[in-house]
Amino acid sequence: MSAYSARWNSTDQIPQRLIDAGSYQGQPFGRFDSLDPSDGGNTNRTSLSGNWHQSTDHELTKIEWYAIKYDLNLFSNFTYSLDRANDQFAQTDDRSVWGGKAYRSWFTDLSDGRSMQNTLGVQMRQDRIRVGLYDTVARQIQSTVRDDDVHQTLVGIYGENEMGWSSWLRTVTGLRVDQFSAKVTSHSQPQNSGNAAASKVSPKFSVIFGPWQKTEFFINAGNGFHSNDARGTTAKVDPKTGLPIDSVPGLVSSRGQEIGVKSQIVPNLQTTLSIWRLDFDSELVYLGDAGNTEAGRPSRRTGVEWSNHWTPGEHLLMDANFAWTRPRYSDNDSAGNRIPNAVQRVANLTFALRNLGPWSGSLGVRYIGAAPLIEDNSVRSIASVTTNLRVNRKISKNLDVALDVLNLADRKNNDISYYYTSRVASEPLGGVDGVHVHPAERRTIRVTARMRF
């Protein structure tokens, strides 16, 4: 069981043009200032979970379940004074969730030393949600944009076969069927009420060759999906303008392929190199001026990933991971084919010290590359490098104390950047297009004590 509660005032994304100017309305303005000090929110979350399992030499049965009660009130203002004198809006979410999964695996030894494992399973999740969107000023509701009850259920059944054909060949074959259903009751726009359903069949296949000289090769392929907001599946009119709109599918298909190699031929080094491709029928796109996402154009991503885990000695280990991606929309559109905020290069490097009596520690460096902010790639975000340090001491059998220094170099990074239209006082009524950023935290020192009972 776990419980969590929080209240906060936040600095939402702010215009880069004000940061560059260094002042606003005669007052200094910096990266951590806000144009609406009432932005923020509160949330509560309580969860209960459990599991049961039973195993023999030839079978394994496992059941897991969970129940969650969650509520959120989030107040944001991304465009400041573009639509009205104060563009703040509130998103509310009061949600009860329950679900779980169960599966059984059978292990079989075949002739000639071959082995086989078969698994059958089922997963289910049900959400009952009261969700709303409101125009607000200083957290006071001025008008209702949307107010909905949403009941949605996702059920999946799957089967998997893992076969060891020989000492150098294994295959994994799977098939999954998912069913999505939703009932939306709109209290603000009754015409947006309705029922929706969707289903997807997702086959998966893997083949592994080896090992030879502590090296194996693998090929993976399969289908998957992502889900859209249930309210979009029954929508008929725009809640703000009242104009007709098209609904979106509940489940959106994806297809992926990967080929790679995994090796431990170098002593104390585990390394994996893979080349992959991922296609989506519809990309989820963030709308910075609305603070939400919408179903967008189809996309294709191709990439390379290289992961390394090195233990040169008893006291030192190192992780080094690198990834390069080419994300593009796969249709033709005059706006361009770049996917906003899709990062192309990421890397991280971590050194860790261990087995030093009661002491241990780590130093990590993370790189996130630049990304296009609009489809034609004419505006891009700035790459960031962040260094974090941790020192840990074991005080007793049941007590650990850790010191973290986050953003050790105190770099002025941004957590995220968006490009859209906003308006502050004295700017034209139509607003100004520009980059808006949310700053990463400055150098922060954190002390954590962990006690076990």
C-alpha positions in Angstrom: 0.0 0.0 0.0 1.2 3.5 -0.7 -0.1 7.0 -0.3 1.0 10.3 -1.7 -0.2 13.9 -1.4 1.3 17.2 -2.8 0.5 20.8 -3.3 2.7 23.2 -5.4 3.1 26.5 -7.1 4.9 26.1 -10.4 6.8 28.1 -12.9 5.2 27.0 -16.1 7.0 27.5 -19.4 7.8 31.1 -20.0 8.7 33.1 -23.2 12.4 33.0 -24.1 11.9 36.6 -25.4 11.3 37.8 -21.8 14.3 35.9 -20.5 16.5 37.4 -23.2 15.2 40.9 -22.4 16.0 40.4 -18.7 13.0 42.4 -17.5 9.2 42.7 -17.7 7.1 45.7 -16.8 10.1 47.4 -15.3 11.0 44.5 -13.1 13.9 42.0 -13.5 12.8 38.7 -15.2 14.8 35.5 -15.2 14.5 31.8 -16.0 12.7 31.0 -12.7 10.2 33.8 -12.7 6.5 33.3 -13.6 3.9 35.3 -15.4 1.1 33.8 -13.3 2.1 33.0 -9.7 -1.2 31.2 -9.1 -0.1 28.4 -11.5 0.3 25.0 -9.8 -2.0 22.4 -8.3 -2.6 19.7 -5.8 -2.9 15.9 -6.1 -3.6 12.9 -3.9 -2.9 9.2 -4.8 -3.6 6.1 -2.8 -2.8 2.6 -4.1 -3.1 -1.0 -2.9 -1.6 -3.9 -4.7 -0.8 -7.6 -4.2 0.3 -10.7 -5.9 0.2 -14.5 -5.5 2.2 -17.2 -7.2 2.6 -20.9 -7.2 5.3 -22.9 -9.0 6.5 -26.4 -9.6 9.3 -27.8 -11.7 7.0 -27.7 -14.8 4.5 -24.8 -14.2 4.3 -21.3 -12.9 1.1 -19.4 -12.0 1.1 -15.8 -11.0 -1.7 -13.3 -10.3 -1.2 -9.6 -9.7 -3.8 -7.0 -8.8 -4.0 -3.3 -7.9 -6.5 -0.6 -7.0 -5.8 3.2 -7.2 -7.7 6.3 -6.0 -6.3 9.5 -7.6 -7.3 13.1 -7.9 -5.6 16.1 -9.5 -6.3 19.8 -9.8 -3.8 21.4 -12.2 -3.8 25.2 -13.0 -1.8 26.3 -16.0 -1.3 29.4 -18.1 0.7 28.9 -21.3 -0.5 31.8 -23.5 -0.9 34.4 -20.7 -3.3 37.0 -22.3 -3.8 35.7 -25.9 -7.5 34.7 -25.8 -8.6 36.9 -22.9 -7.2 39.1 -20.1 -6.0 35.9 -18.3 -5.7 32.6 -20.1 -5.3 30.4 -17.1 -7.2 27.1 -17.2 -7.7 24.2 -14.8 -7.7 20.5 -15.5 -9.4 18.3 -13.0 -9.2 14.5 -12.8 -10.9 12.4 -10.1 -10.2 8.8 -10.9 -10.7 5.3 -9.5 -8.7 2.5 -11.2 -8.5 -1.2 -10.7 -6.9 -4.0 -12.6 -4.5 -6.8 -12.7 -3.0 -9.6 -14.7 -2.8 -13.4 -14.4 -0.7 -15.9 -16.4 0.4 -19.5 -16.4 3.6 -20.8 -17.9 4.4 -24.5 -18.7 8.0 -25.7 -19.0 8.7 -28.7 -21.2 11.9 -30.6 -21.8 11.9 -32.1 -25.3 14.1 -34.7 -26.9 17.7 -34.0 -27.8 18.1 -31.5 -25.0 15.6 -29.0 -26.5 13.3 -27.0 -24.2 10.0 -25.2 -24.7 8.0 -22.7 -22.6 4.4 -21.8 -23.3 2.5 -18.9 -21.5 -1.1 -17.9 -21.5 -2.2 -14.7 -19.8 -4.8 -12.0 -19.4 -4.6 -8.3 -18.3 -7.4 -5.9 -17.4 -7.7 -2.3 -16.4 -10.8 -0.2 -15.7 -10.9 3.5 -15.1 -13.9 5.5 -13.8 -13.1 9.2 -14.2 -14.7 12.6 -13.7 -12.6 14.9 -15.8 -13.0 18.6 -16.5 -11.4 21.6 -18.2 -12.3 25.1 -17.0 -11.3 28.7 -17.7 -9.9 30.2 -14.5 -8.4 33.3 -13.0 -6.1 32.9 -9.9 -7.6 29.3 -9.5 -11.2 30.6 -9.5 -13.4 29.0 -12.1 -14.9 31.5 -14.6 -16.5 29.1 -17.1 -16.7 25.4 -18.0 -15.0 24.2 -21.2 -15.6 20.5 -20.7 -17.0 18.4 -17.9 -17.2 14.6 -18.5 -17.7 11.2 -16.9 -15.6 8.6 -18.5 -15.8 4.9 -18.0 -13.1 3.0 -19.9 -12.0 -0.6 -19.9 -9.0 -2.3 -21.6 -8.7 -6.1 -21.7 -5.9 -8.0 -23.3 -5.3 -11.7 -23.7 -2.0 -13.1 -24.9 -0.1 -16.3 -25.6 3.6 -16.8 -26.0 5.8 -19.8 -27.1 9.5 -19.8 -26.4 11.3 -22.7 -28.2 14.9 -23.8 -27.8 15.5 -25.5 -31.2 19.2 -26.2 -30.6 22.2 -24.9 -28.6 22.5 -22.0 -31.0 18.9 -21.2 -32.0 15.9 -20.0 -30.0 12.6 -18.4 -31.0 9.9 -16.5 -29.2 6.5 -16.2 -30.8 3.6 -14.3 -29.3 0.1 -13.1 -30.1 -1.9 -10.6 -28.2 -5.5 -9.3 -28.6 -6.6 -6.1 -26.9 -10.1 -4.7 -26.6 -10.8 -1.1 -25.7 -14.3 0.2 -24.7 -15.3 3.6 -23.4 -18.5 5.4 -22.4 -18.4 9.1 -22.3 -21.1 11.2 -20.6 -20.6 14.9 -21.3 -22.3 17.3 -18.8 -21.2 20.4 -20.8 -21.8 19.3 -24.5 -24.3 16.4 -24.5 -23.6 15.9 -28.2 -20.1 14.7 -27.3 -21.5 11.8 -25.2 -21.4 8.3 -26.6 -19.8 4.9 -26.7 -16.7 3.8 -28.5 -14.9 0.5 -28.9 -11.7 -0.7 -30.7 -9.6 -3.8 -30.8 -6.1 -4.7 -32.0 -4.4 -7.9 -32.8 -0.6 -7.7 -32.1 1.7 -10.5 -33.3 5.3 -10.6 -32.1 8.3 -12.7 -33.2 11.9 -13.0 -32.1 14.8 -15.2 -33.2 18.1 -15.5 -31.3 21.2 -17.0 -32.8 24.1 -18.1 -30.6 25.9 -17.8 -28.4 29.2 -18.2 -30.2 32.2 -16.9 -28.3 29.9 -15.3 -25.7 28.1 -13.5 -28.6 24.6 -13.8 -29.8 22.5 -12.1 -32.6 18.8 -11.3 -32.5 16.0 -10.2 -34.7 12.7 -8.8 -33.3 9.5 -7.8 -35.0 6.0 -7.1 -33.8 2.9 -4.9 -33.7 1.7 -2.7 -30.9 -0.5 0.3 -30.2 -1.0 3.5 -28.2 -4.3 4.7 -26.9 -6.0 8.1 -27.4 -8.0 10.1 -24.8 -11.4 8.4 -24.6 -13.1 11.8 -24.9 -11.7 12.2 -28.4 -13.3 8.9 -29.5 -16.8 10.3 -29.1 -16.2 14.0 -29.8 -18.4 15.6 -32.4 -18.0 19.4 -31.7 -15.1 21.5 -30.4 -15.9 22.4 -26.8 -14.5 25.9 -27.2 -15.8 26.9 -30.6 -18.8 24.6 -31.1 -17.6 23.7 -34.6 -17.8 20.1 -35.9 -14.7 18.0 -35.4 -13.7 14.4 -36.3 -13.4 11.8 -33.6 -10.2 9.8 -33.2 -9.6 6.1 -32.9 -9.3 4.6 -29.4 -6.3 2.5 -30.3 -3.6 3.5 -32.9 -1.4 0.8 -34.4 2.4 0.7 -34.4 4.9 -1.7 -36.1 8.4 -2.3 -35.0 11.5 -4.2 -36.2 14.9 -4.6 -34.6 18.2 -6.4 -35.4 21.1 -6.5 -33.1 24.1 -8.2 -31.4 24.8 -8.8 -27.7 28.3 -9.8 -26.6 30.5 -10.5 -23.5 33.5 -11.5 -25.6 35.6 -8.7 -24.0 36.3 -9.6 -20.3 34.1 -7.8 -17.8 32.2 -5.9 -20.6 28.5 -6.5 -21.6 27.7 -4.7 -24.8 24.6 -4.6 -27.0 24.2 -2.9 -30.4 20.9 -2.7 -32.2 19.3 -1.0 -35.3 15.5 -0.5 -35.2 12.5 1.0 -36.9 9.1 2.0 -35.5 6.0 3.2 -37.4 2.9 4.8 -35.9 -0.3 5.3 -37.8 -0.8 8.5 -35.8 1.6 10.6 -33.7 0.5 12.1 -30.4 1.4 15.8 -30.7 1.6 18.3 -27.8 -0.2 21.6 -28.3 1.7 24.1 -26.3 -1.0 26.8 -26.4 -3.7 24.4 -25.2 -1.7 22.3 -22.8 -2.9 19.0 -24.2 -2.1 16.4 -26.9 -4.0 15.5 -30.1 -3.8 12.7 -32.6 -1.6 13.8 -35.5 0.1 12.6 -38.6 1.6 9.1 -39.2 5.3 8.8 -38.4 8.4 6.6 -38.8 11.4 6.5 -36.5 14.7 4.7 -37.3 17.5 4.5 -34.9 20.7 2.9 -33.5 21.2 2.1 -29.8 24.5 1.0 -28.1 24.5 0.0 -24.4 27.6 -1.0 -22.4 28.1 -2.2 -18.8 31.8 -2.5 -17.8 33.1 -3.8 -14.4 36.9 -3.3 -14.6 37.4 -4.2 -11.0 35.8 -5.0 -7.7 35.2 -1.4 -6.8 34.4 0.3 -10.1 31.6 -0.1 -12.7 30.7 2.0 -15.6 27.5 2.3 -17.8 27.6 4.0 -21.2 24.6 4.2 -23.4 24.1 6.0 -26.7 21.1 6.4 -29.0 20.6 8.1 -32.3 17.1 8.4 -33.9 15.8 9.8 -37.2 12.1 10.8 -36.4 10.0 11.9 -39.3 6.4 12.2 -40.3 5.8 9.6 -43.1 3.1 11.5 -45.1 3.4 14.5 -47.4 2.6 17.9 -45.9 3.7 21.3 -46.9 4.3 22.2 -43.2 7.3 19.8 -43.2 8.2 16.3 -42.0 9.9 16.9 -38.7 8.2 15.8 -35.5 8.2 18.7 -32.9 10.2 17.9 -29.7 11.4 14.5 -31.1 15.0 14.3 -29.8 17.6 12.8 -32.2 20.6 12.1 -29.9 20.8 11.0 -26.3 23.6 9.6 -24.2 24.5 8.9 -20.6 27.7 7.9 -18.8 27.8 6.7 -15.2 30.7 5.8 -13.0 29.9 4.0 -9.7 32.1 3.0 -6.8 31.0 0.1 -4.6 32.3 -2.4 -2.0 34.1 0.4 -0.1 32.9 -0.7 3.3 29.9 1.4 4.3 30.5 3.9 1.4 29.3 3.9 -2.2 28.8 6.6 -4.8 28.2 7.5 -8.4 28.7 10.2 -10.9 26.5 10.4 -13.9 26.5 12.6 -17.0 23.4 12.8 -19.3 23.3 14.4 -22.7 20.0 15.3 -24.5 20.4 16.6 -28.0 18.6 19.4 -29.8 15.2 18.8 -31.4 13.0 20.6 -34.0 10.2 22.7 -32.4 8.2 23.0 -35.6 7.7 20.8 -38.6 10.0 22.7 -41.0 12.9 22.5 -38.6 13.5 26.2 -38.8 13.4 26.5 -35.0 15.2 24.1 -32.7 15.7 23.5 -29.0 19.1 23.7 -27.3 21.0 20.5 -26.3 21.6 20.0 -22.6 24.2 18.3 -20.4 23.4 17.4 -16.8 25.8 16.0 -14.2 24.5 14.4 -11.0 26.6 13.1 -8.0 25.5 10.7 -5.3 27.4 9.6 -2.1 25.8 6.9 0.1 26.8 5.7 3.5 25.3 2.7 5.3 24.9 3.8 8.9 23.6 0.5 10.3 21.9 -2.7 9.1 18.6 -0.8 8.8 19.6 2.8 8.0 21.2 4.3 4.9 21.9 8.0 4.3 22.5 9.5 0.9 23.7 12.9 -0.4 22.7 13.9 -3.9 24.0 16.9 -5.8 21.7 17.4 -8.8 22.9 19.5 -11.7 26.4 19.5 -10.2 27.8 22.0 -12.8 24.8 24.3 -12.3 24.1 24.5 -16.1 21.2 26.6 -17.4 19.4 23.8 -19.1 15.8 23.6 -20.1 13.6 20.6 -19.3 11.5 21.2 -22.3 11.0 23.8 -25.1 7.9 24.6 -27.2 7.2 26.9 -30.1 3.8 28.6 -30.2 1.9 31.9 -30.0 1.5 33.8 -26.7 0.8 37.4 -25.6 1.9 39.4 -22.6 1.0 42.9 -21.7 1.8 45.6 -24.4 2.1 43.0 -27.2 -0.2 42.9 -30.2 -3.6 41.4 -29.8 -2.7 38.5 -32.1 0.2 37.5 -29.9 3.8 36.7 -30.8 5.2 33.5 -32.1 8.2 32.3 -30.1 10.1 29.7 -28.0 8.7 29.0 -24.5 10.9 27.1 -22.1 10.6 25.3 -18.7 13.9 25.6 -16.9 15.7 22.6 -15.4 16.3 22.8 -11.7 19.5 24.7 -10.7 22.2 23.0 -8.6 20.3 21.2 -5.8 21.5 19.4 -2.7 19.3 16.6 -1.4 19.8 14.4 1.7 17.8 11.2 2.0 17.5 8.8 4.9 16.1 5.3 4.3 15.1 3.1 7.2 14.0 -0.5 6.9 11.8 -2.1 9.6 
